[in-house]
Amino acid sequence: MTILTLNAGSASLKFSLYQDDGEQQILHGQIEHLGPSESQPPRLYACGVDGQVLAETTLGRGGQSEALDHLADWLESRTDTVNAVAHRIVHGGPRHGGATLLDEETLQYLDGLVQLAPLHQPHGLAGARALEQRLPHASHVACFDTAFHRTQNELQQRYALPEDLYQMGIRRYGFHGLSYQYISEKLPQVLGKAGHGRVVIAHLGNGASACAVVNGRSVASTMGFTALEGLMMGSRCGRLDPGVLLYLQDALDFSSRDLSDLLYRRSGLLGVSGLSHDMRQLQASSQPAARRAVDLFCLMAAREIAGLIVSSGGLDALVFTAGIGENSPQIRTGIIERLEWLGFQLDPEANAKALSATACISDPDSKPSVWVIPTDEEAMLARQAARWLEERRDR
Ligand code: ADP
């Protein structure tokens, strides 16, 4: 069985090919420079699991649909059949608690959720529609970032707003679910008994959030109705008093477009530093504004993590993952220092050494323990599609 995973973003398409029930990756790659304001032409790049370069081609400037045409042609030259395509779709709404077949009715339902994830949902759906035309015999399966959180109890999914708004779907959905599910499935293997206990996973990348899991199931998350709430991010603000938005509208004449631009693109590390959305660049900078942005990132992350522990009823382990979580010992220290009152004791040497690799980074006496576990959202996509195909076969 061969499964293609597709993660379609605003400026790039990431793909991987898996065999053996979605467990064995055989190649991965991306088409980059797809954004409308790119100075460079789109480029297809792919390599095998051994790092061997399989493709490096400059493409014409035709946008996402032409790029997917190229990808389908290239894949046809490399593999006989693609049995399934696992599409990463950010929002599944209240309806989807797991992967599902992308038929026309489902696509239309997902179109209705575009406003809830305007940066990601349109690209995922456009990619799915374009590839369905090119690979009509494959099963096209949608895998959602929100689905993992549908195990949260009803109270966790509510805002303190009138009931009719909850019934209209204005509720907390949570995101980064593919990453959280991947880590959750690893927890028993890496942590042993504690892996079945109360764990907070901090996914710290350009987008950042945290999730409390108990026995592998999501019980609470810091992102809510949209991917704006919670932690400070690369260019998103995280938790914000909604009164600020009223003030900006009433006193400073911000339109909804101005607000969206501010909250999604001009805030977070970029907004506070005035320099960059990229953590590596800020850590390398000697400017006080860069330092301030990094410190606020750690403070907000610690505050949100502490808040989640109410929902997990205590904490056995904290796991760091994604670009910043896997690679920055300084940020991990900056967060843990603010949570030491919970009983954390970092092992500085283990923390400094843990770079993109699974490791325990706390002292044996630390309660809770602290871990780094690299995430793999592509592997989760392939696994979900493989499980979906298997369930359908068994029916
Ligand atoms: P995305 O949400 O786009 O998938 P990633 O998980 O790739 O993001 O994380 C990107 C972030 O990780 C960037 O802010 C980048 O600077 C940061 N990062 C990557 N490597 C390091 C490092 N060695 N030290 C600090 N930050 C890092």
Boltz pocket constraint, residues with backbone or C-beta under 6 A from the ligand:
constraints:
  - pocket:
      binder: B
      contacts: [[A, 204], [A, 205], [A, 206], [A, 207], [A, 234], [A, 277], [A, 278], [A, 279], [A, 280], [A, 281], [A, 283], [A, 322], [A, 323], [A, 324], [A, 327], [A, 328]]
      max_distance: 6.0
